[in-house]
Amino acid sequence: MPIYAPGQAGSVPIKTVSQGDGTYALNVTGFYIDKIKAMGPIAYWPMSEPSGGVALDASGNGRTGAYTGVTLGQTGIGDGRSCPSFDGVTSYNNVYGASLAAAFNGQQGSFLCWCKVNALGVWTDGTTRRVILFQVDANNRVGIFKPTANNEMDCLYVAGGTSLGAAKTTFSPTIWFHVALTWNKSGDQMIFYVNGTAITPVSTGLGTFVGALSSTQTLLGSLNTGAAAQVWNGLLAHAAVFNRTLSAAEVLSAATL
Amino acid sequence: MISTYLGAENIALTQAQKDAFRATLSQIGPPTHPQPAELMHWRGRLDGNATIMRAQFQDADITTAGLKQLLATALGVNVSTITATTSTQTFGTVPSTIVLMSIAGVNQMRFIMFAGGRAPIQVSNNEVLAYLKINGAAWGDV
C-alpha cells in the first residue's frame, strides 16, 4: 500500500521529485513512471492530473490528450499518483494529434494500460467497453476492450482487412489489472498480455496496416469522440504507446509496481 | 447547481430546429470547471435523433419548466405554446422522469431526467447505464 496519498491530510512527504510533466511524486513506492519512460514510449499518459482538460504526455514528446467527461483525481494504481474515472456513458481521452499519428507504427508497436472496473457488474453488462483504440478505418485498427461476452478482456489487430484477436476469458477482477498488446508484422506475431502474462497461443498471420489514424478514433476509453459509444466504466491509468515491440520481460515489468 | 444526466430525443423537430436546439444546449452548463465531467458534454444516438448530456446544470434548468423554456428558446416560440406531459419510467432501480413536449397537439421532443434529476450523480449514472443496456444497439454499445 502506498504511504503517500496526494491531497489527503496526513501525507508525509519523504522526497519530492519532478516527474517532468509539471507534477511531482514522492519516492515511496519507487518511480513507476520512470520505468515506463525508460522504455521509450512515443506517447505516455499517466493521467494523474488533479484537474483540467489536458492529459499530459510523460514521454517528453508533447503528445497531450484531451479529456471529455472524466472525473480526475481518483485513487490510482498504488504508485502515489491519481487517475481519471470514466463514467461508462460519455467519457474519453482523445489522444489524437498529427505528431502522434506520424509517429505511430501500425506494423510494429505496443500498448500498455492499467484498468479497473467500477463494479463487478460491469463484467456482465453485455456492453463493449474500450480501453484503447487506434483506428484508421474498419480494416486497419488496433485496440484493447471488454467485449459484450461476460467476464472477458479482448484485443484486436486488424490490418489490411485481416483481423486477429485474442481473449482473456473467465476474468472479472474488481481490482487493478494490467493489459498490454504487442504487434510485429515482420516477426508475424501479435501478443495480448494480461497482468504480464501472454495469452496463448499467440496470433500470427498479420496483415499490412495502412492509412493514417482517424482524428475521432484515436483515443482512450471510448470507441469514438462525439458520439462516445462503448465507454469504459471504471478507471484507467498509465496508458503508453510504443513504435516497437516490447519484450515479454518489459511487459511483465510494466505490469509490476 | 446539480450534476446529472439528461436525455433528449427528437420526435418532430426539423433539421434547422435540431441545430437551433443543439446551439441552445451548448449555452448551458458552466463555462469553465476544473473537472471535465462537470462541463457540458454529450453523446449522440446512432440515428442522430437523441442525445445524453451530462453537466453541472443550474437547478432551474433541470425542471419541467426549465426544459420547456429551453425548448421555447431554441425554437423561438413563446413558452406558453408548449405543453409538457410528465411520466416516470424505471430503467434500473430508481424512477426517471420523462417529459414529453408538444406544440399545438404535435409531440416535438422527449426529455429524460435520469433518476428524477435531483439524485446524486452516481445514482443518475446508474440509471443511464441501465437505460443504455436496454437500448445498447441504438447507441452503438454492442
Interface residues (C-beta under 8 A of the other chain):
Chain A: P50 S51 G52 G53 Y67 T68 G69 V70 T71 L72 D87 G88 V89 T90 S91 D125 G126 T127 T128 T148 L223 G226 A227 A228 A229 Q230 V231 N233
Chain B: Y5 P34 Q35 P36 A37 L39 H41 W42 R43 G44 L46 I52 R54 N125 V128 L129 L132 K133 G136 W139 G140 D141 V142
